[in-house]
Amino acid sequence: MSERTSTNRAFAPESETTEDRPRDTRARIQEIALRLFTEQGYEATSLREIAEALGVTKAALYYHFRTKEDIVAGMVADRVAFLDELIEWAREQPKSMESRREIVRRYADWLHGGRHHQVMRFMERNQTALKDHPLMGQTRLKMLTLLRLFTDSSDPLTVQLKRSLALFAMHAVWFLLPEGDANEAERNEASLKVALELIDAADG
């Protein structure tokens, strides 16, 4: 049996005999797709290329994801679920500096865990291609809802801006600093530090 045949069977439905196997396979597909979408561009990457990078047939890939849009939906769904949870928590809190600092910490913990910052980088680099994807609009609405809970329209514009930038600072560190200037831990630490400083400055 060839290596390709063996790999394909690992992705086929009949081989997925444990509860975790489909989830692991889907995660691997998303990992490879995320890398290719970021490096080559979403529109320039085909399902065939993703299958080839995984070492499986296109038919095996179809068992888990029928389209590229389905792959993106799977990656973004986790972000939407997290934002829903954070928004629900924030609605129950007073609009205080400590609450805002806690929102920033929770956002940082989520963003810096797993591959979430990589998903954000992919979305940033493919904004035009993804602008009509239904989950992109949903994600933007969730962020706007969180920002409305994060600040108040009666606050001075400078205060609103500082509080809003606190969240975006945690994304900016991955886009503004050239690769190799800092490792992941250093970027995470710096972005959280700046975000909290913006909160303190807005309420100072």
C-alpha positions, 0 to 999 in steps of 0.5 A: 500500500502506498503512502498516499493511499494510506493517508487518504484512508486516514481521511476517509469516513470508514477509518474514523472509528473514534469520537475525536478523529473527525474533529482532529481531521477537520482541525488539520484541514483548517490548519493547512488551509489557513496557512495557504490562504494566508501565504497565497491568498484566499482566492488564489488557493483551490481545494485541490491545493489544500488536498495535495498539501494534506496528501489526500484526495479531493474527495476525501477533503469533501467529506469534511468541507464541501467548499472553501467558504465552509472551511472559513466558516469553521474557523470564524465560528469559534471567534463568533462564539467567543465574542458572544460569551464575552458580550454576555459577560460584559453586559452584566458588568458596570462600565468601570475601568476594572471591567474594561481591563478585565474585558481586555484580559479576557480578549487577550487570553483568547486571542493569544491561545491556539491559532486565533492570531493566525486567523486574524492575520488571514482575515486581515490579508484577505479582506476584499475576498472575504467581504461578502462572506456572511460570517465576516459581517457577523463578526464585525457586528459582534465587535461593534457590539463589544465596543459599545459596551466597552465605552459610552457615546457620551464620553469625549471622542478621545476617550472613546478612541483610546478604549477602542484602540485598546482592543485593536492594539492586540491585533496590530502587534501582528501586522505592524511589526516585521516578522522576526522582530519579536517572538510570539510571547513578546508580542503577546506581552507587549500588546496586552501592556499597551492595551491596558495602558490605553484603558488607564489613559482613557480613564486617567 
